[in-house]
């Protein structure tokens, strides 16, 4: 297990964040810390984040997740970057590069939308 992940797991003695299934979640919910951090980084207020993710239940959970992020920002940013790299790697090459012939046929195919 990478040292960075071990350090993050040691940090999860927090009332608002839990580590499960290989990710970080707002405790007691299925909302990922990634989702809250992304909204926060886009400039959304805690109230707006709660509106977008009503399953968080209360504003204190949003503030708790943001506080956890701010307290551990370098580690969480590294975790988010690693997650993004893993996601990109799982996607593989774009279809245009993987199978250019198929890509071109799809681009020429009719959309099925009636023309006005």
Helices and strands as residue ranges (DSSP letters): H 3-11, E 17-20, E 23-26, H 33-41, H 46-52, G 54-56, H 59-71, H 73-91, H 95-98, H 100-108
